[in-house]
């Protein structure tokens, strides 16, 4: 497909790019993110750290960090940029979902297919909901319908009522689910990575409403949705390949083209205040910042090794990136 958007490739490492641009231009290099500090998570007792999907609650000022290699949930106070609590006994924790109660979150536990209900004020597990057979992965909160939505066993979505904490059923999928985005009406965009498609799902009816294919959607991972412009952004990840973010106007059902990012993009975060999209490129250890109005890259910021997961606060324009191999959460500011 020929992109409707002019492609700009970032094929040089960030330091090499700085050297080339400094030598060739009198204009100063624009740095899209300003590094603030590193936040060290509790050290591993053995092996390498494993950190998964970051979730920010800007209302309570907490950043939730699934520390899967330690089976713990780490809680960071975003004002002080310090770890203020840790919740143990969450086997292979992969992600967290908020709820209408700022002190209650739900965790997807990758090792046993359960979802835990956690009181983050008491640092205590209140309940364990057995909903998957063997694994649970990406998990999100649908505030419109009061639902917790979780990927299960690499083949289905499970739905939990946040109030009763009971499972409401499952939706079998045509392939392996990756990450998702939820619009203001509570409809769910779900990436199906091994089918090169994104599904639009009605979570109440537990049915597929529409399937998005084409638009260079290939091995989709992270999703982000801009409700003001009705644009869906799809990170396409093929190992060891410079990848793209596909842009779909869901209002008129039209592909707007693709934007080049770097290797193996994973989780994305959207800042509606600045209309910036932050793409964590795990394969190249950097973050691409995209202007979602102009539909072009703003620049690339280098990060620590295996920076696959990311969160952003549109109130403070702060961005957090997990450098999984070092067990560090890096704090940045935009710009």
PyMOL commands that set and color helices and strands:
alter all, ss='L'
color gray80, all
select helices_A, chain A and resi 14-24+68-70+324-326
alter helices_A, ss='H'
color red, helices_A
select strands_A, chain A and resi 34-40+51-57+62-67+72-77+82-87+93-97+104-109+114-119+124-130+136-142+147-152+156-161+167-172+177-182+187-192+197-202+207-212+220-226+231-236+242-249+254-263+265-271+276-281+286-291+296-302+307-313+318-323+328-333
alter strands_A, ss='S'
color yellow, strands_A
deselect
rebuild
show_as cartoon
